[in-house]
Amino acid sequence: MNPEDRELLKRTLQLSEENNKMLRKIRRNSRWIVVWGVIKFAVIIGSLVIGYLSLEPYLGSVGESFKQAQGLLNTFQ
């Protein structure tokens, strides 16, 4: 193997190692993006469910009052 080929092979190896490091970083970052997306989705859905469950008794009483008011209006007609 002549020196030019050897130098070219070394340069190719160095470039492939750098490329491999960059690809691993990109893969790691994409995994973190997916994880944070799932966490954000879970927080949003969880807060909506907790909010609904905490307001549900009040919403039920408002709905019941609305039905009574509607019944009163129907009796006047």
N, C-alpha and C positions, 0 to 999 in steps of 0.2 A: 504494500500500500504506500503510495507516494505521500509526501507531506501535505500537499494540497488537499487530497482526499481525506486525510486524517483530520486536518483543520476544519474542513467542511462537515465532517461527521461530528466533531466536537461541537461545532456551532449549532448543528441541527439538534443534537442532544440537549444543549442548553436551552434552545428555543422551545423544545417540546416540554421540558421541565417547567419553564416559566408559564407556558400555556396550561399545563396541568394544574399549577397553583392557582392561576386565575379562574379556571373552570371550577375548581373546588370551592373557591370563595363565592362564585356566582351561585353554585348549587346550595351552599350554606345560607346565603342571603335569601334565596327563593324559599327555602324551608322556613326560615324565620318569618318571612312575609306571610306564608300560609298559616303558620301558628298564630301570629298576631291577628290575622283576619278571623280565624276561628274564635279566638278569645274575645275580640270586639263583638262578633256576632252573638256569642253566648252572653256577654254583658248586656247588650241591647235587648235581647229576647228575655233574659232573666229579669231585668229591671221592668220591662213591660208586664211580665207575668206578676211580679211582686206588686207593682202599682195597681194592676187590676184586682188582685186579691185583697189588697188593703182598702180599695175604694168600693169594692163590690157590695158591702152592706149598705153604704150610703146610696149607691146607685139603685139598689133594690128598693129602698124606701122612697126615693124620688120617683121611681117607676110606679110604685104603689100609689103614691099621692097623685100622680098624673092620671092613673086609672080612676081614682075616686073623683077627681075634678071632671073628668070626661063623663063619668056616670051622673054627676050633678047637672052638667050641661044637657045631657040627654033627657033628664027628668023635667027640666024647664021647657024643653021644646015640646 
